[in-house]
Amino acid sequence: MQIKVYVPRFIEIPSEYLPALAKRAADSLGDRAHEVSATRGHLVRQAVQDGLLRDFDSLVSEDGTVDLVCDPGTEIPLEFEHRTLSLAELLDALQYKRDWAGMKTSAEAA
C-alpha cells in the first residue's frame, strides 16, 4: 500500500522575491489570476519551480507541476484588511509595496 504523507516544514523565502514569484504564478494562470484567491501555496510552488528551494526538487513532476500543499486540509487564501486577495491583487499590492519602499529609500538618500 502506498500512502502520500505531508510533513510540516518551515521554509524561508526572502521578501524581495515575492513580487517576482507572484507575477510568474499569476502569469501561469492567465486571465484566471483575477478570479483565483492567492495562497501561500501559489508562491511556494512557484519558488520550487524556479529552483529557489532545492530541497523540494523531488516534488516537481515530469510535466512541471509541483506536488506540494502549504496549509493542512485546504490552502487558506491570503487576506489584507479582512479581504481575500486574488493573485492579480496580490501582485499589485506587492508591486506597490516595492515601489513605495524604493521611493522612500530614494527620498532618504536625497
N, C-alpha and C positions, 0 to 999 in steps of 0.2 A: 504494500500500500504506500502510495506517495502522498504526502501532505505538505503543502506550502505553508511556511510559518513566516511571520513578520516580526523581527526582533527590534525593539526600540533602540535607537542610536541617536546621539546628538551630533549634529554637523554644524559647521560654521561657513557661511557664505558672506564674504565681505560686502558691505552695503553698497560700495561703488559698482559692484557687478549687477545689482538688482535691476536697474533700468534696462540694461542690455538683455538680461535674461527675460524680463517681462516683454520686451519688444519681440524677441525671437519666438517666445511662447504665443504671443498674440498673432504674429505673422503666420505661425503654423496653423492657426485656427481660421485665418482669413476673415470673412465677414462675420463669422460667429463670435469673434472676440468681443463684440459689443453686447452679446447676449449671455455668454458663459461667465459665471461667477469666478473670480480669481481665487486661487487657493495657494497655499504654500507648496502643494504638490506640483503645480504648474512650474514654479520657479526651480524647485529641486530637480524635477525630471529634466528640465532644460539644462540645468548645470551638469547633470550626469551626461546628457547627450553631447554637451560642449566639451567634455573631458575635464571639467573642473574638480570633479570628485572621483578620482581614480579608484578609490576603494570600492566603488559601485559599478565599475565597468562590466562586471559579470551580469548585471541586471539589464544590459542593453541587448535586445533580441536581434535576430538577423535582419528584421525589417526596420530597425532603428527605434522601435518603441522601447520605453523603459518600464519595467515591471516593478513599480515602487509606489507605496501609499504612505502619506505623511501623517494622517490622522486616523486613529482607530475607528472602525465602523464606517465612517464616511469622511470625506475631506471637507473640512469646515471652511466656508467662504470667508475671505478676508473682509473686514469691515473698517469703515472710517466714520466716526461720529454716528454710530448705530445704523449705518447704511452699508449694505453689501455692495462691493465694487465689482464691476465686470473687469475682464482682463484689460480691455482698452482704457477703462477709467483708472485702473492701477498704473498702467503705463503713463498716462497723462499726469497722475499725481507724483509718480517717481521722477518724471522729467521735469515737472515744475519745481520739485524739491531740489533737484540737481542744479537747475538754472538759478534758483533763488540762492542756493549756497554759493554758487560761482559769483553771483553779483555781490553777495555780502563780502566774500573774500577779496574781490576787486576793490570794493569800496574801502575796506580796511587797509589795503595796500596803498591807496591814494592818500 
